[in-house]
Amino acid sequence: MKSFRDRLKAGEVLLSTLVSFPSPEVVELLSKLNFDWLFIDGEHGPFGTLEMQRMLQAASSNCPCLIRVPSNDLVYIKQALDIGAAGIIVPQINNAEEAQAAVQAAKYPTQGNRGVGLARAHEYGISFTDYLAKADSETCVVIQAETSSAIEHIEEIVAIKDVDAILIGPYDLSANLGYTGEITNPEVVAAINKVEIACKQANVKLGYFGINAKSVLPYKEKGFTLLTIGVDSLFVLNSAQQLLDEMYS
């Protein structure tokens, strides 16, 4: 069976949605659908490591999960992987040095500096040797390009070994460029195009987040393969509002 990283590197289109509620039940429900992976938002979501572990347990083997860590921090990255995430999404990366640090935190020595311990990923020791043998080759590292500095240094970032994908965060990127929420502003679009060119030249996969299919489909057509569509909170709000509109129409 292919690992999630193998599927990503093979260029498969991998669809997910973003989970912002600290709810194993939400993850359990979503994992039973045909999503290829789930985006667990540890940067903005109101939960810690234990809550995220419960969410990964709810997903079980139904659906791999990537955790967006709060920051490019060795401890956050180590904990996300130790609880069983298929990989990490690292926000606010500005240059190649920061990208290199994220990769090293995700890989065991001698490739990196990830600490060695017993946790859920190792079945608390049962599969310790097997896990260590395959972890570096199966752990996915996704870097977010969401600042003007990241765009400036994108060629150097994608040249870092084991950066598997660059994920565009269009809303943070638009804000950082001075056009908050204007994701179709020409300067924002130009920045995204620069990332696209650099990734394709370096054979690094491209990711994109959008709140609905309409906003993401154009990027799928352009060859972006790591795609996140929608947010759990918006699913609830939009469905509830539609119900109310139907009742009062």
C-alpha positions as CSV (number, residue, x, y, z in Angstrom):
1,M,0.0,0.0,0.0
2,K,1.3,3.4,-1.0
3,S,2.1,5.9,1.7
4,F,0.5,9.3,1.5
5,R,3.9,10.8,0.6
6,D,4.3,8.3,-2.2
7,R,0.9,9.3,-3.6
8,L,1.8,13.0,-3.3
9,K,5.1,12.5,-5.1
10,A,3.4,10.4,-7.8
11,G,1.3,13.4,-8.7
12,E,-2.1,12.1,-7.6
13,V,-4.8,14.7,-7.0
14,L,-5.3,14.5,-3.2
15,L,-8.5,16.2,-1.9
16,S,-9.0,17.3,1.7
17,T,-11.0,19.7,3.9
18,L,-9.8,21.7,6.8
19,V,-10.8,20.7,10.3
20,S,-10.9,23.6,12.8
21,F,-13.1,22.2,15.5
22,P,-11.4,20.1,18.3
23,S,-13.8,17.3,17.6
24,P,-13.0,13.6,17.1
25,E,-16.6,13.1,15.9
26,V,-16.2,15.6,13.1
27,V,-13.0,13.9,12.0
28,E,-14.7,10.5,12.2
29,L,-17.5,11.6,10.0
30,L,-15.3,13.3,7.4
31,S,-12.9,10.3,7.4
32,K,-15.8,8.1,6.2
33,L,-16.2,10.1,3.0
34,N,-13.9,10.0,0.0
35,F,-11.4,12.6,1.1
36,D,-7.8,11.5,0.4
37,W,-6.6,13.3,3.6
38,L,-7.7,15.7,6.3
39,F,-6.1,19.0,7.1
40,I,-6.0,19.3,11.0
41,D,-5.4,23.0,11.7
42,G,-3.2,23.2,14.8
43,E,-2.2,26.8,13.9
44,H,-5.6,28.4,14.3
45,G,-7.7,25.6,15.8
46,P,-8.3,25.8,19.6
47,F,-6.7,22.5,20.5
48,G,-3.4,21.0,21.7
49,T,-1.5,17.8,21.2
50,L,-3.9,15.6,23.1
51,E,-7.0,16.9,21.3
52,M,-5.2,16.3,18.0
53,Q,-4.2,12.8,19.0
54,R,-7.9,12.0,19.7
55,M,-8.7,13.4,16.2
56,L,-6.1,11.2,14.6
57,Q,-7.5,8.2,16.5
58,A,-11.0,9.0,15.2
59,A,-9.7,9.1,11.6
60,S,-8.0,5.7,12.3
61,S,-6.9,4.0,9.1
62,N,-9.8,5.5,7.1
63,C,-8.0,8.7,6.1
64,P,-4.4,10.1,6.6
65,C,-4.2,13.4,8.3
66,L,-1.7,16.3,8.0
67,I,-1.3,18.6,10.9
68,R,-0.6,22.3,10.4
69,V,1.7,23.0,13.3
70,P,1.4,26.4,15.2
71,S,4.8,27.4,14.0
72,N,8.1,26.2,12.7
73,D,9.1,24.7,16.0
74,L,11.0,21.5,16.7
75,V,8.8,20.5,19.6
76,Y,5.5,21.2,17.7
77,I,6.7,19.2,14.7
78,K,8.0,16.3,16.8
79,Q,4.7,16.0,18.7
80,A,2.6,16.2,15.6
81,L,4.5,13.3,14.0
82,D,4.7,11.3,17.3
83,I,0.9,11.2,17.6
84,G,0.6,9.7,14.2
85,A,0.2,12.5,11.6
86,A,1.1,11.4,8.0
87,G,3.0,14.7,7.7
88,I,3.2,18.3,8.7
89,I,2.2,21.6,7.1
90,V,4.5,24.4,8.3
91,P,3.2,28.0,8.2
92,Q,5.0,31.3,7.9
93,I,8.1,30.0,6.2
94,N,10.1,32.9,4.8
95,N,13.3,31.5,3.4
96,A,15.4,28.5,2.6
97,E,17.0,28.3,6.1
98,E,13.5,28.1,7.7
99,A,12.4,25.5,5.3
100,Q,15.5,23.5,6.0
101,A,14.9,23.7,9.7
102,A,11.3,22.3,9.2
103,V,12.6,19.4,7.2
104,Q,15.3,18.5,9.7
105,A,12.7,18.6,12.5
106,A,10.6,16.1,10.7
107,K,13.4,13.6,9.9
108,Y,15.4,11.4,12.3
109,P,19.2,11.6,12.6
110,T,21.3,11.5,10.5
111,Q,18.9,13.1,8.0
112,G,17.5,15.5,10.6
113,N,17.2,16.2,14.3
114,R,13.8,14.7,15.2
115,G,13.8,13.3,18.8
116,V,13.4,9.6,19.3
117,G,10.6,8.6,21.7
118,L,7.8,6.1,22.2
119,A,4.3,7.4,21.2
120,R,1.2,6.6,19.2
121,A,3.1,6.6,15.9
122,H,5.3,3.8,17.1
123,E,2.3,1.9,18.6
124,Y,3.9,2.9,22.0
125,G,6.9,0.7,21.2
126,I,5.2,-2.3,19.6
127,S,6.3,-1.2,16.1
128,F,9.2,1.0,17.1
129,T,11.9,-0.5,14.9
130,D,9.6,-0.8,11.9
131,Y,8.4,2.8,12.3
132,L,11.9,4.2,12.5
133,A,13.0,2.3,9.4
134,K,10.3,3.9,7.2
135,A,9.4,7.2,8.9
136,D,11.9,9.4,7.0
137,S,10.7,8.1,3.6
138,E,7.0,8.3,4.5
139,T,6.8,11.5,6.4
140,C,5.4,14.3,4.3
141,V,6.7,17.9,4.7
142,V,4.5,20.7,3.3
143,I,5.7,24.3,3.4
144,Q,3.3,27.2,3.2
145,A,4.1,30.1,1.0
146,E,2.1,33.0,2.4
147,T,4.4,35.9,2.8
148,S,6.2,38.3,0.5
149,S,9.5,37.0,1.8
150,A,8.5,33.4,0.9
151,I,7.7,34.6,-2.6
152,E,11.0,36.4,-2.9
153,H,12.9,33.3,-1.9
154,I,10.7,30.6,-3.4
155,E,13.4,29.3,-5.8
156,E,15.7,28.6,-2.8
157,I,12.9,27.1,-0.7
158,V,11.9,24.6,-3.3
159,A,15.5,23.6,-3.8
160,I,15.6,22.2,-0.2
161,K,15.7,18.4,-0.3
162,D,12.5,16.7,1.1
163,V,10.3,19.7,0.8
164,D,7.5,17.7,-0.8
165,A,5.0,20.4,-1.6
166,I,4.3,24.1,-1.3
167,L,0.8,25.0,-0.1
168,I,-0.5,28.4,-1.1
169,G,-2.5,30.1,1.6
170,P,-4.2,32.8,-0.5
171,Y,-5.8,34.7,2.3
172,D,-2.7,35.1,4.4
173,L,-0.7,35.8,1.3
174,S,-3.1,38.5,0.2
175,A,-3.0,40.1,3.6
176,N,0.8,40.0,3.7
177,L,1.0,41.7,0.3
178,G,-1.4,44.4,1.5
179,Y,-4.6,43.2,-0.1
180,T,-6.4,41.4,2.6
181,G,-9.0,39.0,1.2
182,E,-8.4,40.2,-2.3
183,I,-7.2,36.8,-3.6
184,T,-7.7,37.7,-7.2
185,N,-5.7,41.0,-7.0
186,P,-3.1,41.0,-9.8
187,E,-0.2,41.2,-7.4
188,V,-1.5,38.2,-5.4
189,V,-2.1,36.2,-8.6
190,A,1.4,37.1,-9.8
191,A,2.9,35.9,-6.6
192,I,1.0,32.6,-6.9
193,N,2.2,32.3,-10.5
194,K,5.8,32.7,-9.4
195,V,5.4,29.9,-6.9
196,E,3.8,27.7,-9.5
197,I,6.7,28.2,-11.9
198,A,9.3,27.5,-9.3
199,C,7.6,24.4,-8.1
200,K,7.2,22.9,-11.5
201,Q,10.8,23.6,-12.4
202,A,11.9,21.9,-9.1
203,N,9.4,19.0,-9.4
204,V,7.8,20.1,-6.0
205,K,4.1,19.5,-5.8
206,L,1.7,22.4,-5.5
207,G,-1.1,22.8,-3.0
208,Y,-3.9,25.3,-2.6
209,F,-6.7,26.1,-0.1
210,G,-10.1,27.5,-1.1
211,I,-13.4,27.9,0.7
212,N,-15.3,26.1,-2.1
213,A,-14.9,24.0,-5.2
214,K,-15.3,27.0,-7.5
215,S,-12.2,28.7,-6.1
216,V,-10.1,25.6,-6.1
217,L,-11.0,24.0,-9.5
218,P,-9.0,26.5,-11.5
219,Y,-5.9,25.5,-9.6
220,K,-6.6,21.8,-10.1
221,E,-6.8,22.4,-13.8
222,K,-3.4,24.2,-13.6
223,G,-1.8,21.1,-12.1
224,F,-2.1,21.8,-8.3
225,T,-2.6,18.4,-6.7
226,L,-2.6,18.9,-2.9
227,L,-6.0,20.5,-2.5
228,T,-8.0,21.7,0.5
229,I,-11.6,22.7,-0.1
230,G,-13.8,24.1,2.6
231,V,-13.8,24.3,6.4
232,D,-15.9,22.3,8.9
233,S,-17.3,25.5,10.5
234,L,-18.5,26.8,7.1
235,F,-20.2,23.5,6.3
236,V,-22.3,23.9,9.5
237,L,-23.0,27.6,8.9
238,N,-23.8,27.3,5.2
239,S,-26.1,24.3,5.6
240,A,-27.9,25.9,8.6
241,Q,-28.4,29.1,6.6
242,Q,-29.7,27.3,3.6
243,L,-32.2,25.5,5.8
244,L,-33.4,28.8,7.3
245,D,-33.6,30.4,3.8
246,E,-35.7,27.5,2.5
247,M,-38.1,27.8,5.5
248,Y,-38.5,31.5,5.2
249,S,-38.5,31.8,1.4
